[in-house]
Amino acid sequence: MTPNYIDLGLSSPMSVELRKLVEEQLIVDLKYYDVKSDNLKFDWSNSCIEGHLSNHLNSSLENYSEIYVYDNSNNLIAEGWMDYINSSEYLDKSTFFITY
């Protein structure tokens, strides 16, 4: 499979700032699965909405499936779903946001 780093698929409503935060947190989460590299690239082109809408950093995001993660040589490292916890959904102000 050839990675596509340009097409954002259904994740396109995420702002650049939110996408950066999400990808940084997912890279940290992947370390728990023995993925040690910090230099990973995300292919969102086939991302599919899985039904949990939220707003953070003046942008929207959802649970997404079909996220592909590649190393700098474009080798597929991981594929899966993204979920998140956003306390601003339950509180008056955002105090906690994490993706996994």
Secondary structure, DSSP 8 states (H G I E B T S, - for coil): ----SS--GGGTTS-HHHHHHHHHHHHHHHGGGT---S--EEE-TT-EE-S--EEETTEEE--EEEEEEE-TT--EEEEEEE-EEEGGGTSSS---EEE-
